[in-house]
Amino acid sequence: MISTEKRLSQRLQIALDLIRSSAAVYVVLHHTLRHADIGHFRILFSFGQEAVITFFLLSGFVIHLNERDRLSKIGCYASRRIFRIYPTLVISMLISVS
């Protein structure tokens, strides 16, 4: 367990973000190529569920590390998350409905 005094190195933060991004891209490829005729390469893209689990586990860890010093201000955390997530969500929903 990482104490609140310790910080992750910039290199480790970048590595975690890279793994998380790779898992997200893998999930997109899994969904995109699921029904494609790619022969024996199909097995490479058959682990979508594991990639989702990896993405969520790393996301929770990274969010906690980024926000642990500011957890006493839960309202600020919630407002930052809402303003970062909801505009994209609303635009995506509007595009999918039209």
C-alpha positions as CSV (number, residue, x, y, z in Angstrom):
1,M,0.0,0.0,0.0
2,I,1.3,3.5,-0.9
3,S,1.3,6.0,2.0
4,T,0.0,9.5,1.4
5,E,3.5,10.9,1.7
6,K,4.8,8.9,-1.2
7,R,4.1,9.8,-4.8
8,L,4.3,7.7,-7.9
9,S,7.1,8.6,-10.2
10,Q,6.2,10.3,-13.4
11,R,7.5,7.4,-15.4
12,L,5.2,4.9,-13.5
13,Q,2.2,7.2,-14.0
14,I,2.9,7.3,-17.7
15,A,3.3,3.5,-17.8
16,L,-0.1,3.0,-16.0
17,D,-1.8,5.4,-18.4
18,L,-0.3,3.6,-21.3
19,I,-1.5,0.2,-20.1
20,R,-4.9,1.7,-19.4
21,S,-5.1,3.3,-22.9
22,S,-3.9,0.0,-24.5
23,A,-6.7,-1.9,-22.7
24,A,-9.3,0.6,-24.0
25,V,-8.0,0.4,-27.6
26,Y,-8.0,-3.4,-27.3
27,V,-11.7,-3.4,-26.2
28,V,-12.6,-1.2,-29.2
29,L,-10.7,-3.6,-31.5
30,H,-12.5,-6.6,-29.8
31,H,-15.9,-5.1,-30.6
32,T,-14.9,-4.0,-34.1
33,L,-13.3,-7.2,-35.2
34,R,-15.6,-9.6,-33.4
35,H,-17.6,-10.4,-36.5
36,A,-14.8,-9.8,-39.1
37,D,-13.3,-12.6,-41.1
38,I,-9.8,-12.4,-39.8
39,G,-9.0,-16.1,-39.7
40,H,-6.6,-17.3,-37.0
41,F,-6.1,-13.7,-35.8
42,R,-9.5,-13.9,-34.1
43,I,-7.9,-15.5,-31.1
44,L,-5.8,-12.4,-30.5
45,F,-8.9,-10.3,-30.1
46,S,-11.0,-12.7,-28.0
47,F,-10.0,-11.3,-24.6
48,G,-12.2,-8.2,-24.5
49,Q,-13.7,-9.0,-21.0
50,E,-10.2,-9.2,-19.5
51,A,-9.2,-5.9,-21.1
52,V,-12.3,-4.3,-19.6
53,I,-11.4,-5.6,-16.2
54,T,-7.8,-4.4,-16.6
55,F,-9.0,-0.9,-17.7
56,F,-11.4,-0.6,-14.7
57,L,-8.9,-1.8,-12.1
58,L,-6.2,0.6,-13.4
59,S,-8.7,3.4,-13.7
60,G,-9.7,3.1,-10.1
61,F,-6.1,2.9,-8.9
62,V,-5.0,5.9,-11.0
63,I,-8.1,8.0,-10.0
64,H,-7.5,7.2,-6.3
65,L,-3.8,8.2,-6.6
66,N,-4.7,11.4,-8.4
67,E,-7.4,12.4,-5.9
68,R,-6.3,11.1,-2.6
69,D,-5.0,14.4,-1.4
70,R,-8.2,16.1,-2.3
71,L,-10.7,13.5,-0.9
72,S,-11.8,15.9,1.9
73,K,-13.4,18.1,-0.7
74,I,-15.8,15.6,-2.2
75,G,-17.9,18.3,-3.8
76,C,-14.9,19.6,-5.8
77,Y,-14.1,16.1,-6.9
78,A,-17.7,15.4,-8.0
79,S,-17.9,18.7,-9.9
80,R,-14.6,18.1,-11.7
81,R,-15.8,14.6,-12.7
82,I,-19.2,15.9,-13.9
83,F,-17.7,18.7,-16.0
84,R,-15.1,16.3,-17.5
85,I,-17.4,13.4,-18.2
86,Y,-21.0,14.6,-18.9
87,P,-20.4,16.9,-21.9
88,T,-18.9,14.0,-23.8
89,L,-21.7,11.7,-22.6
90,V,-24.4,14.1,-23.7
91,I,-22.8,14.6,-27.1
92,S,-22.4,10.9,-27.6
93,M,-26.0,10.2,-26.6
94,L,-27.3,13.0,-29.0
95,I,-25.2,11.5,-31.9
96,S,-26.5,8.0,-31.2
97,V,-30.1,9.1,-31.1
98,S,-30.0,11.0,-34.4
